[in-house]
């Protein structure tokens, strides 16, 4: 099954400007993210690297499925979603491409 990593960042302009609204939004976001990780679904890990950005690791059938999950947190967060290809699959493809590249130069 494909693996994805999502780097998320807060979209500050979309957040509530009042204290109660911001605390309520954070409470909802943290609760929703925890539910996604605790379940048996595609979200395997979430973590923060600062108070405004972090990463999510997912295993999903398609990038469209990942986009749907990330859309739950829009517009409060911006998402950069990338597929991760396991070394066992990517390694041979990279090696074959490198060889083709060198053959063209020879």
N, C-alpha and C positions, 0 to 999 in steps of 0.2 A: 504494500500500500504506500502511496506517495507520502513523503514527509514535507512539512512546510514550517518556515519560521516567519513570524510576523514581528517586525519592529514597530511598536506603537508609540506615538507621541501625543501629548495633550494639545488640543486645538484651543488655546487660551481664549480666543475671541468668542467661542461658543459656550463657555462656562458661565454659570450664574455669577453675578457680580456681588450679590449679598451673601453674608455669612451663612445664613440658614440654608439658602439654596445650594451653595457650594458644598456644604457638609452633607446635605441630602443626596446630591449627585454622586459624591465620593462614596457614600454609604451604599448606594445602589450599584455603582460600578464594581466595587470590591466584592459585594455580595454576589453579583451576577458572575464575575470571573471565578470566584471560589466554587460556585455551583457547577460551572463548566468543567473545572479541573476535577472535582470530586466525582463526577459522573463517569459513565462508561463510554462517553462520546469521544470525538476526535481531539479535544484539547487535552494534552498530556502534561503541560507545565506552563505556568506563568510566573514571571519574575520582573522586578523593577531594578533599574540601574540608577535611577534618580527619582525625585518625587513627580517628574513629568514624563518619564519614558521607561519603556521596558520591552520585554520579549514574550512571545507565546510560541510554544512548540506544538504542532498539530500533526496528526495522521489522518488523512482524509482521502476520499475517493477522487476528489477533483479540487482545483483551485476555486472553482465556483462555490463549492461547499464552504471553503475557508472564507471566501468573501462574504457569504451569508452570515457566518458566525461573527466576523468582525463588524459587519454592518449594524449589529445590535448596539454597538458602542459609538456609532456615529450620531451626531457631529462632534461629540466631545473628544474623540480621538482620531488621529490620522494613522492609517495603516500602510506599511510597506511589506507586502507579502511576497516571499520568495520560496520556490520549491528547492528542497535539498535532495540531491541525488546521492545515494549511498556510494561509498568508495568502490565497493564490489561491482557496481554498475558503471559509475563514472570513470573509474580508472582505465578499464579497457577502451572505452570510447575516447578518452583523452590521448592515450598512447597511440591508438589508430590514427587519430587526427594529426598528432605530431609527426608520425611517420609519413603520412601523406604530404604534409607541409614540407618536410625535408626532401622527399622524393621530387617535388616540384622544383625545388631549388637546385637539385643536382644536375 
